[in-house]
Amino acid sequence: MNDFRSYKPDNNKNNNGDFNTTADFAKAITKAMSGKNEGQIMRTIIAEAERGKREGRLTNADLDNFYNTVYPMLDSSKRKKLNEVIARLKNI
């Protein structure tokens, strides 16, 4: 898998091609990212987020929701990095 767009699992989906639950989606992403290092995962996430912002599929409100969800689970250095990434994406 080179990016999220190219990942197309054939299980854990309903008839519309959507995941049945957030947990199914998380499991699929975890499986897809297995064996990747932190840098590779970050580059993939940032590239997809940048694409989403440019195509109008990702809003600043979406970024805020993501930030507020993930922030409490991170240590101080990762919080700082997340803040920098979110700020960068908001400026696209």
Contacts in CASP RR format, 6 or more apart in sequence:
PFRMAT RR
TARGET T0000
AUTHOR 0000-0000-0000
METHOD contacts of the structure
MODEL  1
MNDFRSYKPDNNKNNNGDFNTTADFAKAITKAMSGKNEGQIMRTIIAEAE
RGKREGRLTNADLDNFYNTVYPMLDSSKRKKLNEVIARLKNI
1 7 0 8 1.000
1 32 0 8 1.000
3 44 0 8 1.000
3 47 0 8 1.000
3 48 0 8 1.000
4 29 0 8 1.000
4 32 0 8 1.000
4 44 0 8 1.000
4 48 0 8 1.000
5 48 0 8 1.000
5 51 0 8 1.000
7 28 0 8 1.000
7 29 0 8 1.000
7 32 0 8 1.000
9 28 0 8 1.000
9 31 0 8 1.000
9 32 0 8 1.000
12 19 0 8 1.000
12 20 0 8 1.000
12 24 0 8 1.000
12 25 0 8 1.000
12 27 0 8 1.000
12 28 0 8 1.000
13 19 0 8 1.000
13 20 0 8 1.000
13 24 0 8 1.000
14 20 0 8 1.000
19 25 0 8 1.000
19 28 0 8 1.000
33 41 0 8 1.000
33 44 0 8 1.000
36 44 0 8 1.000
42 85 0 8 1.000
46 85 0 8 1.000
46 88 0 8 1.000
46 89 0 8 1.000
49 58 0 8 1.000
49 63 0 8 1.000
49 85 0 8 1.000
49 89 0 8 1.000
50 89 0 8 1.000
50 92 0 8 1.000
52 58 0 8 1.000
53 89 0 8 1.000
53 92 0 8 1.000
54 92 0 8 1.000
58 89 0 8 1.000
60 90 0 8 1.000
63 86 0 8 1.000
63 89 0 8 1.000
63 90 0 8 1.000
64 86 0 8 1.000
66 86 0 8 1.000
67 82 0 8 1.000
67 83 0 8 1.000
67 86 0 8 1.000
70 82 0 8 1.000
71 79 0 8 1.000
71 82 0 8 1.000
74 82 0 8 1.000
END
